[in-house]
């Protein structure tokens, strides 16, 4: 109760002040200001419009002052009552367009002179919260804060934006928001433990709890994990084909596919094309050396294998199946077979896992290699097999060539973990082998990346990210990084397991995914393996403080996904500890009393939550069809043409055109179907494809394009 009250009191406030002095209107939202020259002759009504959110919007107090006279003081509802929408909020700015929205406050006033309006709001505003001042003239102030966008707009009566600005980070407030998210999860965890503690009053079987540390396992556990892996792979394969249409849905994945085509042709970069200026693919760069890409080559190398067999969309789903099995194996090494299976189940029902392992993004490979590294390291540590540490390091080095920051984030806690073995005399002889072997393997795994760096950037130590202008990673970014940490952590909750989505919405269900992770902490039953997992996730979050990027528009908090394995395992630990309530606190890791009320209650809760999530998972995944306004319309229209060779010009400058064209586009810009940006003078394009029918792709329509000699379109 205290944690919940503290979280409620400390939730992030958004203070709004609107000052009309007779000649200007000045708007201040959370310390950021926008203003316009405007005379508001009269104010007749104040209206507030909001849209639902994972962290529902609410208010505190609204005050209107005319000169020295207080016209209105009113308490706003702590949570705005909004109508049900077509979809429950997911924290995604595109899907949440269908969430419930409406007018949440409306009051008539009579103001004819200069005035000041002050209001306080709470919650996270993924979409604009609008404060409309009806009068002469009517003006609207809107802002978004707490999710992907943080900005402020002033609109005129015709709905035209006349002023805008970004809302700057507030490090103290943003840090408090992180604490609020954790406090809510802590309150939910405390409520869970209180409810489970009540079961100790009920009759309990007399069977004694026993230590449950089995690393070897039997065939049943592994067979069950393989089945779960097959389910995960099949589900992601269905999403890749039926929902995402085997297309890249982000600028990043457009470049990955292009790089894969270069690698399939035996090149790390592409020579300049006669139509190079028309190849406006995002995150690619033209230099004297050639056409270069922004990303390391590791993930494109795996995609190129899929391209070679004509099924690039199946690369990530196959990795998703392997990831699920590895999660079981790591859980078995750290804890027990049962806990490993529980964590694998949690990964299967995880919406973000299903989506990322269906996509063309690099997280699928990065997360799988990191988990492979951890499993091999744990096996080598237990069996004292030095050569396994080399293979583990090799996996980590390869992971660095795909997701550098994530590989470092997991590598640091693991290094500390194995070094701490020196404190145990029985393990000290094998510790040097662990460190040395892992280091040797990591260096070997890094060699291809270092060579590729040298070829592409001219330096072994400069990743292709350095081709971008400016520094992508800097300590100066920490205010933005802290704000991103708040948003990424908050958005992790609905993305982790999808519990309750489509059935009910409450602060408890929203906080529950992190709550079960916190249960072992609350019960003071952390063991060294728990600490290792917490450190892996925490280090990943802390290392992202150096970047302004957040990756949130992309199936959820994908920048944290490489560390989500730790949350899957710790959530399973939370259920285990709930089932063990009543077992003496001196037992660090023990089986619960099978058949006890606590065990039955924990098992029922685990099955119910995950069954409900699995039941609505297809519907939730279906909502991503045509995500980011990328679909198969262009490929479909081209396939309907009576030709197998054509020239297609893009009438609009939009990266989505390249995403939709990627299945038919050759790596060098040539091939049977040539694509290019319409630049007005398209002579170079017509010269490259003089004998092909030409078409213009504009506003979702493919139209024949008239030629006039070698000139651009008529």
Secondary structure, 3 states (H helix, E strand, C coil): CHHHHHHHHHCCCEEEEEEECCCEEEEEECCEEEEEECCCCEEEEEEEEEECCCCCCEEEEEEEEECCEEEEEEECCCCCCCCCCCCCCCCCCCHHHHCCEEEEEEEEEEECCCEEEEEEEECCEEEEEEEEEEEECCEEEEEEECCCCCEEEEECCCCCEEEEEECCCCHHHHHHHHHHHHHHHHHHHHHHHHHHHHHHHCCCCCCCCCECCCCCCCHHHHHHHHHHHHHHHHHHHHHHHHHCCCCCCCHHHHHHHHHHHHHHCCCCCECCCCCHHHCCCCCEEECCCCEEECCCCHHHHHHHHHHHCCCCCHHHHHHHHHHHHHHHHHHHHHCCHHHHHHHHHHHHHCHHHHHHCCCCCCHHHHHHHHHHHHHHHHHHHHHCCHHHHHHHHHHHHHHHCCCHHHHHHHHHHHHHHHHHHHHCCCCHHHHHHHHHHHHHHHHHHHHHHHHHHHHHHCCCCCCHHHHCCCCCCCHHHHHHHHHHHHHHHHHHHHHHCCCCCCCCCCHHHHHHHHHHHHHHHHCCCCCHHHHHHHHHHHHHHHHHHHCCCCCCCCCCCHHHHHHHHHHHHHHHHHHHHHHCCCCCCCCCCECCCCCCHHHHHHHHHHHHHHHHHHHHHHHHHHCCCCHHHCCCHHHHHHHCCCCCCEEEEECCCCHHHHHHHCCCCCCCCCCCEEEEECCCCCHHHHHHCCCCEEEEEECCEEEECCCECCECCC
